[in-house]
Amino acid sequence: MKHGIRTLGFIDWDIFLAERNKDVTFTLDFHIDAGFSFANAVAHRKIHKEKAKSVAMDDSLRIPTVIFNFQEKIKVEHLKISSISIKNVDYQFSDITEKYIITVIFSDEEIDYEKFQKDLNFRYDENDSLDKNVVNQIYFTSHFKERAEKIKDEIVSFIELSGHFAKYSHSSLNLYLNEEGLYFRILQSGGGIKTAGHNPIHPLLLRRDRLISLKDTYDKIPVQYKKYYQKGIHYQFLGFFDESFLCFYKLIENLFYCEDFLMLFHQNNDKFEELKGIQKSRKKPGNQKKMISFICEWIIEADCSSIQEQNKLFELFEDLITIRNEIAHGSDQNEKSNIAIRQLITLSNVMLNHVIFRL
């Protein structure tokens, strides 16, 4: 199994549907970074057994692969696990964690070929411009990916609840259908956390004048606001979307309540007195809605939006308040906050670009 890939040949879904085999098994491979070390344990045992002062930390250690044969006695919902193996694939002792590949062989009690065909027929009609093979690929990849993710999440969670750090290595998930000793590829999946490759910047597009302009803008932003922005970006990149959301929300909140934001409005303007009143009663219940409502109206006045666009904007900001409150009360909003962060970043940039900070 070179580089964790068993085969590059994808399954033929037409044959899968025609055979209607309910006894199929699947092989799931994925990598983790873990806070435990097979290598150190093997090395310590070797030192003790051979009464040696030291051992070479290389392939001569012959670190065994751990295999658990569960004979389908372990289940994750309707998925029956036959075996799980854990193999050390890379140990770099300058790193905090070690890398392992986990292999799971399982079966699915809920394979329903009639439902598959019914769902596909509906999708053929809905996407009549697409080749049926493409529709099949999209449908089955999504269907079986969900099952693979459940098993992967359960195993990583179990390792962590056993007292050891474990983190799924993204873009390492591979799922295969097994038949008569052969592997048929279903999917390779990346996702969740970003990598630098998700943010391409061509070096020849970087311009000196643009960088100088950005530097001038950033220099005018007070340090406390820069910290919230930087932490928000940092958490977003690492996949901690709730934490990122709160950073940008806090940035917007602090910008709203600062005197520099108040100075955007002339003292004779009704908005000046309204904002001044809201700022004085910062800690009063319901002030979140007042803040968001004020920012909405400020954007609408500047943008001259249509009524329909204004209503959408108010709905969007209401959703932001809801997500913020849910996170504050300990509810996991990772999926929603991942999407909402984009709006908060845009709003943060708008406010930072309009406020004239007094240095």
C-alpha positions in Angstrom: 0.0 0.0 0.0 2.2 2.8 -1.3 1.6 6.2 0.3 -1.6 4.9 1.8 -3.3 4.3 -1.5 -4.5 0.8 -2.2 -5.7 1.4 -5.7 -6.4 4.3 -8.1 -9.2 2.4 -9.8 -12.7 3.7 -8.9 -15.6 1.4 -8.4 -18.1 0.9 -11.3 -21.4 1.8 -9.7 -23.5 0.2 -12.5 -21.9 -3.1 -11.6 -22.5 -2.4 -7.9 -26.2 -1.8 -8.5 -26.6 -4.8 -10.8 -25.0 -7.3 -8.4 -27.0 -6.1 -5.4 -24.6 -7.8 -3.0 -25.7 -7.1 0.6 -22.6 -8.8 2.1 -20.1 -6.2 0.9 -17.3 -5.0 3.2 -15.5 -1.7 3.2 -11.9 -0.7 4.1 -11.4 2.7 5.6 -7.9 4.2 5.9 -7.0 7.5 7.6 -4.1 9.1 9.3 -3.9 10.7 12.7 -1.4 12.7 14.7 -1.3 11.3 18.2 0.1 12.2 21.6 1.3 8.6 22.3 4.4 6.8 21.0 4.7 3.2 19.8 8.3 4.0 18.9 9.4 5.1 22.4 7.7 2.1 24.0 9.4 -0.4 21.7 12.8 1.4 22.2 12.5 1.3 26.0 11.6 -2.4 25.9 14.6 -3.1 23.6 16.9 -1.3 25.9 15.7 -3.2 28.9 15.7 -6.6 27.1 19.1 -6.2 25.5 20.6 -4.2 28.5 21.8 -1.7 25.9 22.6 2.0 26.7 20.8 3.2 23.6 19.1 2.0 20.5 18.8 3.4 17.0 15.5 5.2 16.4 15.0 3.9 12.9 13.3 1.1 10.9 15.4 -1.5 12.8 13.0 -1.0 15.7 10.4 -3.1 13.8 7.4 -1.4 15.4 4.5 -3.9 15.2 1.1 -3.0 13.8 -1.7 -3.3 16.4 -4.7 -5.3 15.1 -8.0 -5.6 16.9 -10.4 -8.3 15.6 -13.8 -7.4 16.8 -15.8 -9.9 14.6 -18.5 -7.3 14.1 -19.2 -7.1 17.9 -18.4 -3.4 17.8 -20.9 -1.1 16.1 -21.2 2.6 15.2 -24.9 3.0 14.7 -25.7 0.6 11.9 -22.1 0.1 10.9 -20.5 -3.2 12.1 -16.7 -3.1 12.6 -14.8 -6.3 11.9 -11.3 -5.0 12.7 -9.2 -2.0 13.4 -5.5 -1.8 12.9 -3.1 1.0 14.0 0.3 1.3 12.3 3.1 3.8 13.0 3.9 5.4 9.7 6.3 8.2 10.7 8.1 9.1 13.9 10.0 12.3 13.8 11.4 12.9 17.3 11.6 16.7 16.9 7.8 16.7 16.7 5.3 16.7 19.5 3.1 14.0 17.9 3.6 10.8 16.0 1.8 9.8 12.8 -0.3 6.6 12.5 -2.5 5.1 9.8 -5.7 3.6 11.1 -7.4 0.9 9.0 -11.0 -0.1 9.7 -12.8 -3.0 8.0 -16.6 -2.7 8.4 -20.0 -3.6 6.9 -23.2 -1.6 6.6 -26.5 -3.1 7.8 -28.6 -0.5 6.0 -27.5 -1.1 2.4 -30.8 -0.7 0.5 -30.5 -1.1 -3.3 -34.1 -0.2 -3.9 -33.6 3.1 -2.1 -30.4 3.7 -4.0 -32.2 3.2 -7.3 -35.1 5.4 -6.3 -32.8 8.2 -5.2 -30.7 7.9 -8.4 -33.8 8.0 -10.7 -34.9 11.2 -9.0 -31.4 12.7 -9.5 -31.3 11.6 -13.1 -34.5 13.6 -13.8 -33.2 16.6 -11.8 -29.9 16.6 -13.6 -30.7 15.4 -17.1 -27.8 17.3 -18.6 -25.3 15.3 -16.6 -24.0 11.8 -17.5 -25.5 9.1 -15.3 -22.1 7.9 -14.3 -21.3 11.4 -12.9 -24.6 11.4 -11.0 -23.8 7.9 -9.6 -20.4 9.1 -8.5 -21.6 12.2 -6.7 -24.5 10.3 -5.0 -22.5 7.3 -3.7 -19.5 9.3 -2.8 -21.7 11.5 -0.5 -23.6 8.5 0.8 -20.5 6.5 1.9 -18.4 9.5 2.9 -21.0 10.2 5.7 -20.5 6.6 7.0 -16.7 6.8 6.8 -16.7 10.1 8.7 -18.9 8.6 11.5 -16.4 5.8 12.1 -13.4 8.1 11.8 -14.9 10.6 14.3 -15.9 7.8 16.7 -12.3 6.4 16.8 -10.6 9.8 17.2 -13.0 10.7 19.9 -12.4 7.4 21.7 -8.7 7.9 21.7 -9.0 11.3 23.2 -11.4 10.1 25.8 -8.9 7.5 26.7 -6.6 10.3 27.7 -4.4 10.7 24.6 -4.3 13.6 22.2 -5.4 12.6 18.7 -6.1 14.7 15.6 -7.3 13.5 12.2 -4.8 14.4 9.4 -6.9 16.1 6.8 -6.9 14.8 3.2 -5.9 11.4 4.4 -9.2 9.6 4.3 -9.6 6.8 1.8 -12.5 4.4 1.5 -12.7 1.2 -0.6 -15.2 -1.5 -1.3 -13.7 -5.0 -0.9 -14.7 -7.9 -3.2 -12.9 -11.2 -3.7 -9.6 -9.8 -2.4 -9.7 -6.7 -4.6 -10.1 -3.1 -3.6 -12.4 -0.7 -5.5 -11.9 3.0 -4.7 -14.9 5.0 -3.4 -13.4 8.2 -2.2 -10.5 10.2 -1.0 -11.6 13.1 1.2 -10.1 16.2 2.5 -11.9 18.8 4.5 -12.4 20.8 7.6 -9.1 22.6 8.3 -7.5 24.7 5.6 -4.0 24.4 4.3 -1.9 27.1 2.7 -3.0 25.6 -0.7 -6.5 26.9 -0.1 -5.1 30.5 -0.2 -3.2 30.8 -3.4 -1.3 34.1 -3.9 0.8 34.4 -7.0 4.1 36.2 -6.1 4.1 38.2 -9.3 0.7 39.8 -8.4 2.1 41.4 -5.2 2.5 45.1 -5.7 4.8 47.4 -3.8 2.3 50.4 -3.8 -0.5 48.2 -2.6 1.6 46.8 0.3 2.6 50.4 1.3 -1.0 51.4 1.3 -2.1 48.4 3.4 0.8 49.1 5.8 -0.4 52.7 6.3 -3.9 51.5 7.0 -2.8 48.8 9.5 -0.5 51.2 11.3 -3.6 53.4 12.2 -5.5 50.5 13.8 -5.0 50.2 17.6 -3.2 47.1 18.9 -6.2 45.7 20.7 -8.2 45.6 17.5 -5.4 44.0 15.6 -5.2 41.2 18.2 -8.8 40.3 17.8 -8.5 40.3 14.0 -5.3 38.2 14.0 -6.7 35.7 16.5 -9.9 35.4 14.4 -7.8 34.6 11.3 -5.6 32.2 13.2 -8.6 30.2 14.7 -10.3 30.2 11.3 -7.3 28.6 9.6 -7.0 25.9 12.3 -10.7 25.0 12.0 -11.8 26.5 15.3 -14.7 28.4 13.7 -16.7 29.1 16.9 -13.6 30.7 18.5 -12.9 32.6 15.3 -16.5 33.9 15.2 -16.3 35.2 18.7 -13.0 37.0 18.0 -14.5 38.9 15.0 -17.8 39.5 16.8 -15.9 41.0 19.8 -13.9 43.2 17.4 -17.1 44.6 15.9 -18.6 45.1 19.3 -15.5 47.0 20.6 -15.4 49.1 17.4 -19.1 49.9 17.9 -18.6 51.1 21.4 -15.5 53.1 20.8 -15.6 56.9 20.7 -13.9 56.9 17.3 -17.0 55.2 15.8 -19.2 57.9 17.4 -17.1 60.5 15.6 -18.3 59.2 12.2 -21.6 61.1 12.9 -22.0 64.9 13.1 -23.2 66.0 16.6 -26.4 67.5 15.0 -27.2 64.2 13.4 -30.0 62.1 15.1 -27.7 59.1 14.8 -25.1 60.7 17.0 -27.5 61.0 20.0 -28.9 57.5 19.3 -25.5 55.9 19.3 -24.4 57.9 22.3 -27.4 56.5 24.2 -26.7 52.9 23.2 -23.0 53.2 24.1 -23.8 54.5 27.6 -26.1 51.5 28.3 -23.7 48.9 26.9 -24.3 46.3 29.6 -28.1 46.5 29.5 -30.2 43.5 28.3 -31.2 43.7 24.7 -28.2 45.9 23.7 -26.9 43.3 21.3 -30.0 43.8 19.1 -29.7 47.6 19.4 -26.1 47.5 18.3 -26.7 45.2 15.3 -29.8 47.2 14.3 -27.8 50.5 14.4 -24.9 49.0 12.3 -27.5 47.7 9.8 -29.1 51.1 9.4 -25.7 52.7 9.1 -24.7 50.3 6.2 -28.1 50.7 4.5 -27.9 54.6 4.6 -24.4 54.4 3.1 -25.3 51.8 0.4 -28.9 53.0 -0.5 -30.0 49.3 -0.7 -33.5 48.2 -1.9 -36.1 47.2 0.6 -35.6 43.5 -0.2 -31.8 43.8 0.3 -32.4 45.7 3.6 -34.7 42.9 4.9 -32.1 40.3 4.0 -29.4 42.3 5.8 -31.5 42.5 9.0 -32.2 38.7 8.8 -28.5 38.1 8.4 -27.6 40.2 11.4 -30.3 38.5 13.5 -28.7 35.2 12.6 -25.3 36.5 13.8 -26.8 37.4 17.2 -28.3 34.0 17.5 -25.1 32.2 16.7 -23.1 34.4 19.1 -25.6 33.7 21.9 -25.6 29.9 21.2 -21.8 29.8 21.3 -21.7 31.9 24.5 -24.0 29.3 26.2 -21.7 26.4 25.2 -23.5 25.2 22.1 -21.4 23.9 19.2 -22.1 26.1 16.2 -19.1 25.1 14.2 -20.9 24.6 10.8 -22.9 27.8 11.1 -20.0 29.9 12.4 -17.8 28.7 9.6 -20.2 30.3 7.1 -20.9 33.4 9.2 -17.2 34.2 9.7 -17.1 35.5 6.2 -19.8 38.1 6.9 -18.1 39.1 10.1 -14.7 39.6 8.4 -16.4 41.8 5.7 -18.2 43.8 8.4 -14.9 44.2 10.4 -13.1 45.5 7.3 -15.9 48.0 6.6 -15.8 49.3 10.1 -12.0 49.4 10.4 -11.8 51.3 7.0 -14.4 53.9 8.0 -13.4 54.6 11.6 -10.7 57.3 11.9 -8.7 56.3 14.9 -7.1 59.1 17.0 -3.6 57.9 17.7 
